[in-house]
Amino acid sequence: MQNKEKTGHESEYLRVVFIGDVVGRGARRFLAEVLPKVRYRIRPDFVIANGENSAGGLGIIPKTAGEMFQAGVDLITSGNHVWDKREALDLLRENPRILRPVNYPPSVPGNGYYTENLSNGATLRVINLQGRVFMEPVVDNPFLIVDRLLKEDSEKCVFVDFHAEATAEKQAMGFFLDGRVSVMVGTHTHVQTSDVRILSNGTGYQTDVGMTGSINSVIGMKRKPIIDRFLTGIYQRFEVARNNLMMDFSVFDINARTGKCVQASTWRIFQDEMNQGLENLSACLGQEGQGAAPA
């Protein structure tokens, strides 16, 4: 955990939780079990989750999006798999709280950014980007697109989900955005990185937040079909792994006046060690509210 200022979680500060890619039904159910407890213990102002793999491990549909919102997610970001289910086309047209990467052609459905006016008076802009290195389809240059957006934007607090494969591309984007956005996190690889930090000009950064799914899996999928494919080169049908679940997430505190990140930390809560994980979270970031805790 990195701190740039010693703060409580006062109204001057904005706390954002970002949850790594939610993979399939088991992950959605675990999210519904643990997220209300996380919200109670650390009192985030806004919760974002990447949901492009929420429907059977590939894509998003109204049912899976609805379950994520019901669990306590405020905004869903996505990436290249957002189009894998046909239902997503209408979903993106109808729900502004579900984003697709902003650097897709303007003709595709949906929006690539969202602005929330929070109850504490702060305003948060969330931007969803997709990388181009080792990624399909090839989209518009994310560096040029976000540069233009930021030049047109006057918001102080800006959070970026950069959905990309290559660590070098994500690191380069982090330094490109340092001091221009509050936080930039990477998604897509489903592997949590240990480099969460605050860059020199005040931007919170992490190469990849990780995933919500099975720890005993290959990026959320059952191991055997993937290993067999590597052994034989023959296509195998991938299935979502549902046991030994975990939720990877990161927490960022932002100075609402300056837009600078002042605290950054990354977490993993295991299904079979959930209570201990929540206790550790509370000990570091606890801001428990009044009233009964979630069951």
C-alpha positions as a Markdown table, in Angstrom:
| # | Residue | x | y | z |
|---|---|---|---|---|
| 1 | Met | 0.0 | 0.0 | 0.0 |
| 2 | Gln | 1.3 | 3.4 | -0.9 |
| 3 | Asn | 0.3 | 6.7 | 0.7 |
| 4 | Lys | 1.2 | 10.2 | -0.5 |
| 5 | Glu | -0.7 | 12.0 | 2.2 |
| 6 | Lys | -1.9 | 10.9 | 5.6 |
| 7 | Thr | -5.6 | 11.2 | 5.4 |
| 8 | Gly | -8.9 | 9.9 | 6.9 |
| 9 | His | -11.6 | 9.2 | 4.4 |
| 10 | Glu | -13.2 | 12.7 | 4.7 |
| 11 | Ser | -15.5 | 14.3 | 2.2 |
| 12 | Glu | -12.5 | 16.0 | 0.6 |
| 13 | Tyr | -11.4 | 12.6 | -0.6 |
| 14 | Leu | -13.0 | 10.2 | -3.0 |
| 15 | Arg | -12.5 | 6.4 | -2.5 |
| 16 | Val | -12.8 | 4.2 | -5.6 |
| 17 | Val | -12.8 | 0.4 | -5.6 |
| 18 | Phe | -11.9 | -1.3 | -8.9 |
| 19 | Ile | -12.7 | -5.1 | -9.2 |
| 20 | Gly | -10.8 | -7.3 | -11.7 |
| 21 | Asp | -12.5 | -9.0 | -14.6 |
| 22 | Val | -15.5 | -11.0 | -13.3 |
| 23 | Val | -15.3 | -14.4 | -15.0 |
| 24 | Gly | -18.6 | -16.5 | -15.1 |
| 25 | Arg | -21.4 | -17.5 | -12.8 |
| 26 | Gly | -19.3 | -18.6 | -9.8 |
| 27 | Ala | -17.5 | -15.3 | -9.8 |
| 28 | Arg | -20.7 | -13.3 | -10.0 |
| 29 | Arg | -22.1 | -15.2 | -7.0 |
| 30 | Phe | -18.9 | -14.7 | -5.0 |
| 31 | Leu | -19.0 | -11.0 | -5.9 |
| 32 | Ala | -22.5 | -10.8 | -4.6 |
| 33 | Glu | -21.3 | -12.5 | -1.3 |
| 34 | Val | -18.2 | -10.4 | -0.6 |
| 35 | Leu | -18.8 | -7.0 | -2.2 |
| 36 | Pro | -21.5 | -5.8 | 0.2 |
| 37 | Lys | -19.1 | -6.6 | 3.1 |
| 38 | Val | -16.3 | -4.7 | 1.4 |
| 39 | Arg | -18.6 | -1.7 | 0.9 |
| 40 | Tyr | -19.6 | -1.8 | 4.5 |
| 41 | Arg | -16.1 | -2.1 | 5.9 |
| 42 | Ile | -14.3 | 0.6 | 3.8 |
| 43 | Arg | -17.1 | 2.8 | 2.5 |
| 44 | Pro | -16.1 | 3.4 | -1.1 |
| 45 | Asp | -17.8 | 6.3 | -2.9 |
| 46 | Phe | -17.8 | 4.4 | -6.2 |
| 47 | Val | -17.2 | 0.8 | -7.3 |
| 48 | Ile | -16.2 | -0.2 | -10.8 |
| 49 | Ala | -15.8 | -3.7 | -12.1 |
| 50 | Asn | -14.8 | -5.1 | -15.5 |
| 51 | Gly | -17.6 | -7.3 | -16.7 |
| 52 | Glu | -16.7 | -8.4 | -20.2 |
| 53 | Asn | -16.3 | -12.0 | -19.1 |
| 54 | Ser | -19.3 | -12.2 | -16.8 |
| 55 | Ala | -21.5 | -14.3 | -19.2 |
| 56 | Gly | -20.0 | -17.8 | -19.4 |
| 57 | Gly | -16.5 | -16.5 | -19.4 |
| 58 | Leu | -16.9 | -14.5 | -22.6 |
| 59 | Gly | -19.2 | -11.5 | -23.0 |
| 60 | Ile | -21.9 | -9.7 | -21.0 |
| 61 | Ile | -25.7 | -10.0 | -21.1 |
| 62 | Pro | -28.5 | -8.2 | -19.3 |
| 63 | Lys | -28.7 | -10.9 | -16.6 |
| 64 | Thr | -25.0 | -10.8 | -15.7 |
| 65 | Ala | -24.9 | -7.1 | -15.7 |
| 66 | Gly | -28.0 | -6.9 | -13.5 |
| 67 | Glu | -26.4 | -9.3 | -11.0 |
| 68 | Met | -23.3 | -7.2 | -10.8 |
| 69 | Phe | -25.2 | -4.0 | -10.2 |
| 70 | Gln | -27.3 | -5.8 | -7.6 |
| 71 | Ala | -24.1 | -6.9 | -5.8 |
| 72 | Gly | -23.1 | -3.3 | -5.4 |
| 73 | Val | -21.1 | -2.4 | -8.6 |
| 74 | Asp | -21.8 | 1.2 | -9.7 |
| 75 | Leu | -20.2 | 1.0 | -13.2 |
| 76 | Ile | -19.1 | -1.8 | -15.5 |
| 77 | Thr | -16.2 | -1.5 | -17.9 |
| 78 | Ser | -15.2 | -3.9 | -20.6 |
| 79 | Gly | -12.8 | -4.7 | -23.5 |
| 80 | Asn | -12.5 | -6.8 | -26.6 |
| 81 | His | -14.9 | -9.6 | -25.4 |
| 82 | Val | -17.8 | -7.2 | -24.8 |
| 83 | Trp | -19.1 | -8.1 | -28.2 |
| 84 | Asp | -19.0 | -11.9 | -27.7 |
| 85 | Lys | -22.8 | -12.1 | -26.9 |
| 86 | Arg | -25.3 | -10.5 | -29.3 |
| 87 | Glu | -27.4 | -9.2 | -26.4 |
| 88 | Ala | -24.6 | -6.8 | -25.5 |
| 89 | Leu | -25.4 | -4.6 | -28.5 |
| 90 | Asp | -28.8 | -3.4 | -27.1 |
| 91 | Leu | -27.4 | -3.5 | -23.6 |
| 92 | Leu | -24.7 | -1.0 | -24.5 |
| 93 | Arg | -27.2 | 1.2 | -26.3 |
| 94 | Glu | -29.6 | 1.3 | -23.3 |
| 95 | Asn | -27.4 | 1.4 | -20.2 |
| 96 | Pro | -24.9 | 4.2 | -19.9 |
| 97 | Arg | -23.4 | 2.5 | -16.9 |
| 98 | Ile | -21.9 | -0.2 | -19.1 |
| 99 | Leu | -18.9 | 1.0 | -21.0 |
| 100 | Arg | -17.1 | -0.3 | -24.1 |
| 101 | Pro | -13.6 | 1.0 | -25.0 |
| 102 | Val | -13.8 | 4.6 | -26.3 |
| 103 | Asn | -11.3 | 3.9 | -29.1 |
| 104 | Tyr | -13.8 | 1.7 | -31.1 |
| 105 | Pro | -15.3 | 3.4 | -34.1 |
| 106 | Pro | -18.0 | 6.0 | -33.2 |
| 107 | Ser | -20.6 | 4.0 | -35.1 |
| 108 | Val | -20.5 | 1.0 | -32.7 |
| 109 | Pro | -23.1 | 1.0 | -29.9 |
| 110 | Gly | -22.5 | 2.4 | -26.4 |
| 111 | Asn | -20.2 | 4.9 | -24.8 |
| 112 | Gly | -16.5 | 4.8 | -23.8 |
| 113 | Tyr | -16.8 | 7.2 | -20.8 |
| 114 | Tyr | -19.1 | 8.1 | -18.0 |
| 115 | Thr | -19.4 | 10.9 | -15.5 |
| 116 | Glu | -20.8 | 10.5 | -12.0 |
| 117 | Asn | -21.8 | 13.3 | -9.7 |
| 118 | Leu | -21.3 | 11.8 | -6.2 |
| 119 | Ser | -23.2 | 12.5 | -3.0 |
| 120 | Asn | -20.2 | 14.2 | -1.4 |
| 121 | Gly | -20.1 | 16.8 | -4.2 |
| 122 | Ala | -17.2 | 15.3 | -6.1 |
| 123 | Thr | -17.4 | 14.4 | -9.8 |
| 124 | Leu | -15.7 | 11.3 | -11.3 |
| 125 | Arg | -15.1 | 10.7 | -14.9 |
| 126 | Val | -14.4 | 7.1 | -16.0 |
| 127 | Ile | -12.8 | 6.3 | -19.3 |
| 128 | Asn | -12.5 | 2.8 | -20.9 |
| 129 | Leu | -9.7 | 2.2 | -23.4 |
| 130 | Gln | -8.4 | -0.8 | -25.3 |
| 131 | Gly | -4.8 | -1.5 | -26.2 |
| 132 | Arg | -3.5 | -2.6 | -29.7 |
| 133 | Val | -0.4 | -4.7 | -29.0 |
| 134 | Phe | -1.3 | -8.5 | -29.4 |
| 135 | Met | -5.0 | -7.5 | -29.4 |
| 136 | Glu | -7.9 | -8.1 | -31.8 |
| 137 | Pro | -9.6 | -6.2 | -33.2 |
| 138 | Val | -7.2 | -3.4 | -33.9 |
| 139 | Val | -8.8 | -0.2 | -32.7 |
| 140 | Asp | -7.9 | 3.5 | -32.9 |
| 141 | Asn | -4.7 | 4.6 | -31.2 |
| 142 | Pro | -5.6 | 4.7 | -27.5 |
| 143 | Phe | -2.8 | 7.3 | -26.7 |
| 144 | Leu | -4.2 | 9.7 | -29.3 |
| 145 | Ile | -7.8 | 9.1 | -28.3 |
| 146 | Val | -7.3 | 9.7 | -24.6 |
| 147 | Asp | -5.0 | 12.6 | -25.2 |
| 148 | Arg | -7.8 | 14.3 | -27.2 |
| 149 | Leu | -10.4 | 13.5 | -24.6 |
| 150 | Leu | -8.4 | 14.9 | -21.7 |
| 151 | Lys | -7.7 | 18.1 | -23.6 |
| 152 | Glu | -11.4 | 18.5 | -24.1 |
| 153 | Asp | -12.2 | 17.6 | -20.5 |
| 154 | Ser | -12.1 | 19.8 | -17.4 |
| 155 | Glu | -12.8 | 17.1 | -14.8 |
| 156 | Lys | -10.3 | 16.9 | -11.9 |
| 157 | Cys | -11.0 | 13.3 | -11.0 |
| 158 | Val | -10.5 | 10.9 | -13.9 |
| 159 | Phe | -10.2 | 7.1 | -13.7 |
| 160 | Val | -9.0 | 5.0 | -16.6 |
| 161 | Asp | -9.4 | 1.2 | -17.3 |
| 162 | Phe | -6.9 | 0.4 | -20.0 |
| 163 | His | -7.8 | -3.1 | -21.3 |
| 164 | Ala | -4.6 | -4.3 | -22.9 |
| 165 | Glu | -2.4 | -7.4 | -23.2 |
| 166 | Ala | 1.1 | -6.1 | -23.2 |
| 167 | Thr | 2.6 | -4.9 | -19.9 |
| 168 | Ala | 4.8 | -2.5 | -21.8 |
| 169 | Glu | 1.8 | -0.8 | -23.5 |
| 170 | Lys | 0.1 | -0.5 | -20.1 |
| 171 | Gln | 3.2 | 0.9 | -18.4 |
| 172 | Ala | 3.8 | 3.4 | -21.2 |
| 173 | Met | 0.2 | 4.5 | -20.9 |
| 174 | Gly | 0.6 | 5.0 | -17.2 |
| 175 | Phe | 3.5 | 7.3 | -17.6 |
| 176 | Phe | 1.8 | 9.1 | -20.5 |
| 177 | Leu | -1.2 | 9.8 | -18.2 |
| 178 | Asp | 0.8 | 10.6 | -15.1 |
| 179 | Gly | -0.4 | 13.9 | -13.7 |
| 180 | Arg | -3.3 | 14.0 | -16.2 |
| 181 | Val | -5.6 | 11.4 | -14.6 |
| 182 | Ser | -6.2 | 10.4 | -11.0 |
| 183 | Val | -5.8 | 6.6 | -11.6 |
| 184 | Met | -5.0 | 4.2 | -14.5 |
| 185 | Val | -5.4 | 0.5 | -14.0 |
| 186 | Gly | -4.9 | -2.3 | -16.5 |
| 187 | Thr | -7.2 | -5.2 | -17.1 |
| 188 | His | -7.4 | -8.2 | -19.5 |
| 189 | Thr | -4.7 | -10.6 | -18.4 |
| 190 | His | -6.6 | -11.7 | -15.3 |
| 191 | Val | -3.3 | -11.9 | -13.4 |
| 192 | Gln | -2.9 | -9.4 | -10.5 |
| 193 | Thr | 0.4 | -7.5 | -10.5 |
| 194 | Ser | 2.2 | -6.3 | -7.4 |
| 195 | Asp | 3.2 | -2.9 | -8.8 |
| 196 | Val | 0.3 | -0.8 | -7.5 |
| 197 | Arg | 1.8 | 2.6 | -6.7 |
| 198 | Ile | 1.4 | 6.4 | -7.1 |
| 199 | Leu | 3.5 | 7.8 | -10.0 |
| 200 | Ser | 5.6 | 10.9 | -9.6 |
| 201 | Asn | 3.0 | 13.3 | -10.7 |
| 202 | Gly | 0.2 | 11.9 | -8.6 |
| 203 | Thr | -1.5 | 9.2 | -10.8 |
| 204 | Gly | -2.4 | 5.9 | -9.1 |
| 205 | Tyr | -1.2 | 3.0 | -11.2 |
| 206 | Gln | -1.4 | -0.8 | -11.5 |
| 207 | Thr | -0.5 | -2.9 | -14.6 |
| 208 | Asp | -3.3 | -5.4 | -14.0 |
| 209 | Val | -5.9 | -5.6 | -11.2 |
| 210 | Gly | -6.4 | -9.3 | -11.8 |
| 211 | Met | -9.7 | -11.2 | -11.8 |
| 212 | Thr | -12.7 | -12.4 | -9.9 |
| 213 | Gly | -12.7 | -16.2 | -10.5 |
| 214 | Ser | -11.0 | -19.4 | -9.6 |
| 215 | Ile | -7.4 | -19.3 | -8.3 |
| 216 | Asn | -7.0 | -22.9 | -9.5 |
| 217 | Ser | -7.6 | -22.1 | -13.2 |
| 218 | Val | -6.0 | -20.7 | -16.3 |
| 219 | Ile | -7.2 | -17.1 | -16.3 |
| 220 | Gly | -10.6 | -18.3 | -15.0 |
| 221 | Met | -11.0 | -21.4 | -17.2 |
| 222 | Lys | -10.7 | -25.1 | -16.3 |
| 223 | Arg | -7.1 | -26.2 | -16.6 |
| 224 | Lys | -7.3 | -29.4 | -18.6 |
| 225 | Pro | -8.7 | -28.2 | -21.9 |
| 226 | Ile | -6.2 | -25.4 | -22.0 |
| 227 | Ile | -3.3 | -27.6 | -21.2 |
| 228 | Asp | -4.5 | -30.1 | -23.8 |
| 229 | Arg | -4.6 | -27.4 | -26.4 |
| 230 | Phe | -1.0 | -26.4 | -25.7 |
| 231 | Leu | 0.0 | -30.1 | -25.9 |
| 232 | Thr | -1.8 | -30.9 | -29.1 |
| 233 | Gly | -2.5 | -27.7 | -30.9 |
| 234 | Ile | -6.1 | -28.9 | -31.4 |
| 235 | Tyr | -9.0 | -26.6 | -30.4 |
| 236 | Gln | -10.7 | -27.4 | -27.1 |
| 237 | Arg | -13.9 | -26.1 | -25.7 |
| 238 | Phe | -13.1 | -23.9 | -22.7 |
| 239 | Glu | -15.2 | -24.0 | -19.6 |
| 240 | Val | -15.3 | -21.6 | -16.6 |
| 241 | Ala | -13.8 | -22.9 | -13.4 |
| 242 | Arg | -16.1 | -22.4 | -10.4 |
| 243 | Asn | -14.2 | -23.6 | -7.3 |
| 244 | Asn | -11.7 | -22.0 | -5.1 |
| 245 | Leu | -12.9 | -18.5 | -5.9 |
| 246 | Met | -11.1 | -15.2 | -5.2 |
| 247 | Met | -11.9 | -11.5 | -5.8 |
| 248 | Asp | -9.0 | -9.3 | -6.9 |
| 249 | Phe | -9.6 | -5.6 | -6.4 |
| 250 | Ser | -7.7 | -2.3 | -5.8 |
| 251 | Val | -8.6 | 0.7 | -3.7 |
| 252 | Phe | -7.6 | 4.3 | -4.6 |
| 253 | Asp | -8.2 | 7.4 | -2.5 |
| 254 | Ile | -8.3 | 10.6 | -4.6 |
| 255 | Asn | -8.1 | 14.2 | -3.4 |
| 256 | Ala | -11.3 | 15.6 | -4.9 |
| 257 | Arg | -9.9 | 19.1 | -5.0 |
| 258 | Thr | -6.6 | 18.3 | -6.9 |
| 259 | Gly | -7.5 | 15.1 | -8.6 |
| 260 | Lys | -4.3 | 13.5 | -7.3 |
| 261 | Cys | -4.2 | 9.9 | -5.9 |
| 262 | Val | -3.1 | 9.9 | -2.3 |
| 263 | Gln | -3.5 | 6.2 | -1.4 |
| 264 | Ala | -3.3 | 3.1 | -3.5 |
| 265 | Ser | -3.5 | -0.6 | -2.5 |
| 266 | Thr | -4.3 | -3.9 | -4.0 |
| 267 | Trp | -6.2 | -6.8 | -2.4 |
| 268 | Arg | -7.2 | -10.5 | -2.9 |
| 269 | Ile | -10.0 | -12.1 | -0.9 |
| 270 | Phe | -10.3 | -15.9 | -1.1 |
| 271 | Gln | -13.6 | -17.7 | -0.8 |
| 272 | Asp | -12.3 | -20.0 | 1.9 |
| 273 | Glu | -10.5 | -17.3 | 3.9 |
| 274 | Met | -13.1 | -14.5 | 3.3 |
| 275 | Asn | -13.5 | -13.4 | 7.0 |
| 276 | Gln | -9.8 | -13.1 | 7.5 |
| 277 | Gly | -9.4 | -11.2 | 4.3 |
| 278 | Leu | -12.1 | -8.8 | 5.3 |
| 279 | Glu | -10.5 | -8.3 | 8.7 |
| 280 | Asn | -7.2 | -7.5 | 7.0 |
| 281 | Leu | -8.9 | -5.0 | 4.8 |
| 282 | Ser | -10.7 | -3.3 | 7.7 |
| 283 | Ala | -7.4 | -3.1 | 9.6 |
| 284 | Cys | -5.8 | -1.1 | 6.8 |
| 285 | Leu | -8.7 | 0.9 | 5.3 |
| 286 | Gly | -11.6 | 0.4 | 7.6 |
| 287 | Gln | -14.4 | 3.0 | 7.6 |
| 288 | Glu | -17.3 | 0.9 | 8.9 |
| 289 | Gly | -20.6 | 2.7 | 8.8 |
| 290 | Gln | -23.5 | 2.7 | 11.2 |
| 291 | Gly | -26.1 | 0.0 | 11.3 |
| 292 | Ala | -26.0 | -3.8 | 10.9 |
| 293 | Ala | -23.3 | -5.4 | 8.8 |
| 294 | Pro | -24.3 | -7.4 | 5.8 |
| 295 | Ala | -25.1 | -11.0 | 6.6 |
